[in-house]
């Protein structure tokens, strides 16, 4: 019986395309291949230490460890088959979600440039 962590590690390399592009299906006579932005991560750590006596708390030592992981998938659109082949059709909600941080950053940068370009007032 194999270790679950080893099985997970061995399968990670094939996740990219399988998670980003779903199985193709036919809807209304058109081939549709869904596409998503997929992000995931894993982490872990451990430590040990001692601490001196403080007030009523005696000198002590401890150790611990932990780990976790998570991820998400944002459906960005689909490739839809037609007479000219597959064409990408974006998901409007995903486009808005993705563009909000970009628009905010551009607005902040423009404000900083305008502030820096103003002549100093005395």
Backbone bond lengths (Angstrom), bond angles and torsions (degrees), N, CA, C in turn:
res aa  C-N    CA-C-N  psi(-1)  N-CA   C-N-CA  omega(-1)  CA-C   N-CA-C  phi
1 X - - - 1.452 - - 1.526 108.49 -
2 X 1.325 117.76 130.41 1.458 120.61 -175.64 1.527 110.90 -86.85
3 X 1.302 114.34 157.15 1.454 122.77 177.64 1.530 108.65 -69.90
4 X 1.362 119.87 132.87 1.473 120.97 179.66 1.522 113.15 -59.33
5 X 1.332 117.62 -35.62 1.458 120.63 178.99 1.524 111.21 -65.72
6 X 1.335 117.35 -39.06 1.462 120.86 177.53 1.526 110.64 -65.28
7 X 1.326 117.30 -39.54 1.466 121.05 178.01 1.518 110.97 -64.00
8 X 1.337 116.46 -42.79 1.464 121.48 178.81 1.522 110.28 -63.04
9 X 1.318 116.97 -47.26 1.462 121.89 -179.71 1.524 111.63 -60.72
10 X 1.323 117.52 -40.76 1.464 121.06 -179.12 1.525 111.99 -67.16
11 X 1.333 117.96 -29.45 1.464 120.31 -176.79 1.524 113.61 -87.78
12 X 1.340 119.42 -14.76 1.463 122.19 -176.02 1.518 112.72 -57.59
13 X 1.311 118.51 -39.14 1.474 120.84 -175.78 1.522 112.95 -61.95
14 X 1.310 118.91 -24.57 1.466 120.79 -178.66 1.522 112.96 -96.75
15 X 1.314 118.35 1.67 1.468 120.72 -176.20 1.523 113.33 -70.56
16 X 1.327 118.37 -36.58 1.458 122.06 -172.40 1.510 114.93 -46.15
17 X 1.309 117.38 -68.89 1.463 121.12 -176.59 1.522 111.68 -67.75
18 X 1.320 117.30 -37.92 1.462 119.76 -178.93 1.522 111.55 -64.49
19 X 1.336 117.58 -36.31 1.454 120.15 179.90 1.528 112.27 -82.88
20 X 1.325 117.29 -35.50 1.457 120.31 -176.26 1.526 112.68 -75.69
21 X 1.320 117.88 -32.35 1.451 121.66 -179.73 1.516 108.73 -122.67
22 X 1.328 115.60 117.68 1.459 120.05 179.69 1.516 111.46 -75.63
23 X 1.313 115.06 179.42 1.463 120.69 177.32 1.529 109.53 -67.42
24 X 1.320 116.67 137.52 1.463 119.21 178.19 1.523 109.61 -72.53
25 X 1.314 114.30 149.31 1.453 121.05 178.60 1.522 108.42 -141.87
26 X 1.298 117.21 164.69 1.459 121.05 178.69 1.519 108.81 -110.57
27 X 1.337 115.44 123.56 1.462 121.80 179.30 1.521 107.84 -127.41
28 X 1.311 116.60 122.87 1.462 121.24 179.99 1.512 113.23 56.88
29 X 1.316 117.27 33.73 1.452 121.45 179.58 1.518 114.57 80.90
30 X 1.344 117.99 4.33 1.462 122.01 179.20 1.522 109.66 -114.25
31 X 1.339 115.44 136.99 1.464 119.83 175.46 1.526 108.06 -75.27
32 X 1.342 117.39 132.32 1.458 122.85 -178.90 1.530 108.54 -126.00
33 X 1.346 115.95 127.24 1.467 121.93 177.27 1.530 107.05 -120.77
34 X 1.354 118.47 107.49 1.468 119.94 179.90 1.523 111.97 -69.49
35 X 1.336 116.09 146.88 1.465 121.77 178.86 1.520 109.06 -129.25
36 X 1.338 116.45 142.93 1.461 121.59 -178.68 1.518 110.37 -141.68
37 X 1.331 115.31 153.06 1.459 122.09 170.54 1.521 105.45 -89.58
38 X 1.322 117.18 120.16 1.463 122.39 -175.23 1.520 109.35 -116.59
39 X 1.338 116.24 127.49 1.456 122.27 179.47 1.524 108.12 -131.29
40 X 1.317 116.69 133.44 1.461 120.19 175.86 1.517 109.14 -151.16
41 X 1.320 114.99 158.76 1.453 119.79 179.49 1.519 110.91 -157.59
42 X 1.300 114.82 158.08 1.459 121.84 -179.91 1.521 108.23 -135.80
43 X 1.318 116.63 151.86 1.458 119.54 178.34 1.514 110.79 -156.65
44 X 1.282 115.37 165.84 1.459 120.53 178.34 1.509 109.97 -165.90
45 X 1.308 115.24 166.15 1.450 118.88 179.00 1.509 110.87 -171.14
46 X 1.287 114.91 173.74 1.449 121.28 178.93 1.512 109.83 -161.90
47 X 1.303 115.03 164.75 1.449 118.17 179.22 1.513 111.41 -170.60
48 X 1.305 114.75 167.97 1.456 121.32 175.99 1.514 107.54 -150.53
49 X 1.310 115.28 160.40 1.448 118.23 -179.90 1.513 112.40 -176.18
50 X 1.309 114.60 172.39 1.459 121.66 176.05 1.513 108.14 -127.07
51 X 1.313 116.20 155.94 1.450 119.97 176.05 1.517 108.63 -138.97
52 X 1.341 115.57 147.15 1.470 119.91 -175.77 1.529 111.60 -76.11
53 X 1.301 114.69 167.84 1.464 121.14 178.25 1.525 108.98 -64.39
54 X 1.342 116.26 135.64 1.463 121.95 178.26 1.521 108.29 -135.42
55 X 1.279 116.91 110.66 1.463 120.79 179.01 1.516 110.87 59.48
56 X 1.341 115.39 -118.91 1.469 120.42 -178.66 1.519 112.33 -89.67
57 X 1.337 117.98 -3.51 1.460 121.35 -179.26 1.531 108.80 -91.95
58 X 1.347 117.54 120.08 1.469 119.66 -177.86 1.528 112.03 -73.18
59 X 1.333 114.35 164.41 1.464 119.96 174.60 1.526 107.97 -58.39
60 X 1.328 116.44 141.18 1.462 119.01 -176.41 1.515 110.41 -153.07
61 X 1.299 115.00 175.07 1.453 121.08 175.78 1.523 108.69 -145.07
62 X 1.311 115.79 160.29 1.457 119.60 -178.69 1.508 111.36 -159.55
63 X 1.296 113.83 169.48 1.456 119.99 176.41 1.518 108.15 -153.88
64 X 1.320 115.32 158.84 1.458 120.04 179.95 1.506 111.10 -166.68
65 X 1.305 114.40 166.32 1.460 120.10 177.38 1.519 108.18 -154.67
66 X 1.308 115.77 163.88 1.453 119.96 179.71 1.515 111.04 -170.80
67 X 1.285 114.46 172.01 1.454 119.75 179.86 1.514 110.08 -162.78
68 X 1.290 115.88 167.38 1.452 119.74 179.14 1.510 111.02 -173.63
69 X 1.283 114.34 176.42 1.451 119.89 179.55 1.509 110.31 -163.60
70 X 1.289 115.89 166.34 1.449 120.09 178.67 1.516 110.27 -172.48
71 X 1.307 113.96 174.82 1.452 118.72 178.74 1.506 111.44 -178.42
72 X 1.305 115.22 176.64 1.456 120.93 176.23 1.520 109.88 -153.80
73 X 1.311 114.64 162.45 1.464 121.29 176.15 1.523 107.85 -130.58
74 X 1.327 116.92 127.14 1.455 122.84 178.57 1.523 107.98 -109.92
75 X 1.340 117.13 112.50 1.476 118.98 -179.13 1.529 110.42 -69.60
76 X 1.326 116.22 109.18 1.463 120.28 -174.68 1.526 113.89 -92.03
77 X 1.317 118.29 -12.40 1.451 120.29 178.89 1.510 111.38 155.81
78 X 1.319 114.65 -159.98 1.460 120.44 -179.78 1.517 109.60 -151.14
79 X 1.318 114.74 150.88 1.458 121.83 170.78 1.519 106.39 -92.39
80 X 1.323 115.91 122.54 1.466 121.30 -176.63 1.519 109.08 -115.42
81 X 1.324 115.81 129.84 1.457 121.18 -179.86 1.517 111.56 -77.53
82 X 1.307 115.46 142.72 1.456 121.88 178.07 1.517 109.15 -152.05
83 X 1.338 117.13 -167.66 1.461 120.11 -178.57 1.526 113.12 -64.12
84 X 1.342 117.71 -25.46 1.465 121.19 179.86 1.531 112.41 -98.10
85 X 1.319 117.45 13.45 1.464 121.07 -177.56 1.520 110.75 97.20
86 X 1.325 116.00 -162.46 1.467 120.62 -179.77 1.523 110.26 -77.40
87 X 1.328 116.93 133.53 1.462 122.62 173.21 1.526 108.00 -125.55
88 X 1.327 116.24 145.41 1.459 120.68 -178.66 1.518 110.32 -84.46
89 X 1.310 116.58 131.25 1.465 122.75 175.87 1.526 107.19 -118.89
90 X 1.353 117.39 111.00 1.463 119.65 -176.23 1.526 112.76 -72.33
91 X 1.317 116.06 153.84 1.456 123.68 173.54 1.535 106.17 -85.85
92 X 1.345 119.44 114.15 1.472 120.89 -174.50 1.532 113.06 -60.18
93 X 1.314 118.26 -36.16 1.466 120.91 179.69 1.528 109.86 -64.46
94 X 1.317 117.43 -43.47 1.463 121.14 179.37 1.526 110.98 -65.33
95 X 1.322 117.62 -37.65 1.465 121.10 178.65 1.528 109.58 -61.84
96 X 1.323 117.69 -42.04 1.468 121.29 178.50 1.527 110.36 -64.94
97 X 1.332 116.82 -46.10 1.468 120.95 -179.12 1.525 110.89 -60.12
98 X 1.311 116.90 -43.10 1.462 121.06 -178.43 1.526 111.11 -72.59
99 X 1.329 118.77 -32.29 1.466 120.70 -175.36 1.526 113.56 -80.65
100 X 1.321 119.87 -20.59 1.467 121.32 -177.58 1.530 111.92 -58.77
101 X 1.337 120.21 -51.25 1.473 118.23 178.49 1.530 112.95 -62.74
102 X 1.320 117.29 -36.55 1.460 120.75 179.37 1.529 110.77 -64.46
103 X 1.314 116.87 -46.43 1.465 121.09 179.52 1.527 110.17 -63.61
104 X 1.328 117.37 -40.25 1.464 120.89 178.03 1.521 110.94 -61.99
105 X 1.320 117.86 -44.44 1.459 121.76 -179.70 1.528 111.25 -64.65
106 X 1.328 117.26 -40.86 1.466 120.72 179.03 1.527 109.92 -65.46
107 X 1.330 117.47 -42.46 1.465 120.87 177.56 1.510 112.18 -61.24
108 X 1.325 116.94 -43.25 1.460 121.51 178.14 1.527 110.40 -62.07
109 X 1.337 116.86 -44.26 1.466 121.24 -179.33 1.524 111.09 -63.78
110 X 1.310 118.05 -42.17 1.471 121.18 179.25 1.526 110.18 -63.63
111 X 1.329 117.02 -42.55 1.464 120.17 178.14 1.529 111.13 -60.44
112 X 1.333 117.53 -41.29 1.476 121.63 178.74 1.531 110.96 -66.08
113 X 1.320 117.26 -39.52 1.466 120.63 179.03 1.522 110.61 -65.45
114 X 1.321 117.10 -43.62 1.475 120.80 179.31 1.518 110.21 -63.39
115 X 1.335 116.82 -42.66 1.464 120.52 179.30 1.525 110.59 -62.97
116 X 1.310 117.68 -42.27 1.469 121.25 -179.09 1.527 111.70 -70.28
117 X 1.322 118.23 -28.95 1.460 121.53 -177.10 1.519 113.64 -82.93
118 X 1.324 117.95 -15.41 1.462 120.21 179.61 1.524 110.05 -68.06
119 X 1.336 115.07 141.14 1.473 116.95 175.69 1.520 110.03 -69.53
120 X 1.324 117.02 148.00 1.457 121.60 -179.55 1.525 108.99 -69.20
121 X 1.325 116.16 138.38 1.479 121.30 177.80 1.524 108.19 -102.02
122 X 1.336 115.11 136.38 1.473 119.43 -179.76 1.486 110.27 -112.36
